[in-house]
Amino acid sequence: MKKQILLFISACILTLAACSIVLRFVLFDMAYEYDELFTAITADPSLSLKWIYHNWLIVDVHPPLYNILMWCYTHFCPYGPELWLRLPSLIFGMGALFCSWYFFPKHFGKSSRLLFTAWIGCNTYMILYSQQARSYSLMLLLSVCLTFCFLNMVPTLFQKKPISLGQWGIFAGLALMLEWCHYFGTLLVGIFCAFLFVFALKNKQKLKLFIMIPLGLGIACLPWLIPNFLMQLKFQRLDGNWWANTYSLSDAPAVFLRIFFYSFWGKCWGGILFFVGLIGRILRYKRTGSWGPYFREITVLGGVLAVVFCVTFAISFKTYMFVGRYFTVVLPAGYLLLILLWKPLYDKYLLMKLACVVVLSLELLSFASLYKVLKEPNVISSRIVSQFYRDYLKKREIMVVAMEAFPPSAMPAMYGFYVNKVYGLNARITELFSLSEQERDKYLKKQDKAFVYMPNCSEEKLYSLSRLWNRQVEIYMRLGETCILHFNIKGSGPLDSYEYQQAHRHKSWFWGYGS
C-alpha cells in the first residue's frame, strides 16, 4: 500500500511538471511587451549586426548574447510575428528542463532530481519567460548547467583530486556565455570562481588554473563591460535615471523570495518546508553529532545565495537592483538548497511529499491567475495603441514620452515596430523625454496635430514628468496602460479631437481594440 501511495505522489509531481510544459504554449499570441520590442528591433535581419551593436546594444543595460543569437535566428526564420520571435525562448526553457533531468548530479538521488525538475518547470516566472522574447529562459538554461558543473567540481576538490581540463573547459564555456547574457550571470560566475579558489586553497590544490581561468573570464567581459559602463555614466543610470529606483530597499527580501515562490501561499508553504528542514537538521545534530547528508553542499549553496543577496543589496544603495527576474541565475542553487535541506524528511515522511505537491500546485495556480490577467488585451497595450493609430490617426506624427531606461536611439524603432514594420504606415516617430528642452518644446507646439502618448503610464510618472518639465499634463484618454496626453504649452492649440470623437463612437478600443 505504501509503495502505491509513493508511486501516486511521484505521478502527481510528474503530472504537474507536464502541465507546466503545456502552459509554456499559451501566451504566444500576446502583444509584445516593450522589452520584447527591443528584442524585435535588435533582431532585424535587414540591419547589420555591427550597426545594431554600436547604436542600440552597447547603450542597453544588459550584455547582448541573447540579442545576437536572435539576430542570427531571424536570418533563417520569419521576422516579426510574435510566435516566431518567441519560439527560441520556448526552446531554451525546454532545454533547461531537459538538462535539469538528464544532467542532474547523480549522487543527490532520484527523488531530488524529480523535485528539482518539477520545481524548475512549475516556477511561474519561468513559465512566462519561456514564451517571451527575452533573455531569461536562456539565463535559466545556462545557470542550471553551470550550477551542476560547479557542484560536480566541489567534491573533487575536497577529495584532493585535480579538476580535469574537460571540466574546466565546460565550466569556462558556460561561464562565458552566462556573463555575456546578463550582469547577474557575471555575478554568479564570480561567486563560483571565488568559492572554487577558496576550496582549492583549503585543500592544497595547485592554484594556477583557479587564478588563470577566472582572470581570462574577466578579461573576456571587458570588450562589453568598459564601453557599456561608460554609456551608463553618460545616461546617468547610476545617478537616479533608472526606472527601478522608485522602489524601496525594504521590498528586497520579498522580491528575492518571489522568484522562487510567486504566490503568497507558495511563499508560506516554501518557508514552512525550509524551516522544517532546518529544524530537522539541528535536531539530528543534537541527537547524533552529525548534520546529515549533503551538509557541505547545503552550506555552499546557502553561501552563494547569501553573497548574491548581499552584493545586490550593496549595489542597490546606488542603483536599485532588486528586480525579481534578475535572480533567475540563482534559481537552481535556491531550489537545490531547499531540496537537499529537507531530503531526509522527504524520504522518510509522507506528509513532506504531500507538501511538495501542494507547493507545486500553488505555483501553477499562480500562473493561471497571471494568465487570466495577461490575456486581457488592454494589459499589454503596445499592439492596440498601434491599431488605434492605424484606424483613426494614421496621417499624424507620433510623439512618445518614454521614461524607461531604453537606449534613446532605439526608441523610435521600438515604438514604431507595429506601426511601421507590421502595418507598413511609414509614420514619423519622435521620443520626447530624451530631447533637450528646446527641441522638446519645438515638437510640443505641433502636438494638437500629433498623436502623443506615454506607455506604462502611472500617476507617479505623470506627476514626476509634470514637475520635471514644469508643464501641466492632461490625460485625454487611455488605451489600457497607455495614456494619450496633451501638454499645456505656449504656441500649442487645443487638441484636435475629431478623430478621437470618431474612435469614442466605436468604443471598441476600451475592451481591447482591434484584432
Secondary structure, 3 states (H helix, E strand, C coil): CHHHHHHHHHHHHHHHHHHHHHHCCCCCCCCCCHHHHHHHHHCCCCCCHHHHHHHHHCCCCCCCHHHHHHHHHCCCCCCCCHHHHHHHHHHHHHHHHHHHHHCCCHHHCHHHHHHHHHHHHHCHHHHHHCCCCCCHHHHHHHHHHHHHHHHHHHHHHHCCCCCCHHHHHHHHHHHHHHHCCCHHHHHHHHHHHHHHHHHHHHCCCCCHHHHHHHHHHHHHHHHHHHHHHHHHHHCCHHHCCCHHHHCCHHHHHHHHHHCCCCCHHHHHHHHHHHHHHHHHHHHHHHHHCCCCCCHHHHHHHHHHHHHHHHHHHHHHCCCCCCCHHHHHHHHHHHHHHHHHHCHHHHHHCHHHHHHHHHHHHHHHHHHHHHHHHHCCCCCCCHHHHHHHHHHHCCCCEEEECCCCCCCHHHHHHHHCHHHHHHCCCCCCEEECCCCCHHHHHHHHCCHHHEEEEECCCCHHHHHHHHHHHCCCEEEEEEECCEEEEEECCCCCCCCCCHHHHHHHHHCCCCCCCCC
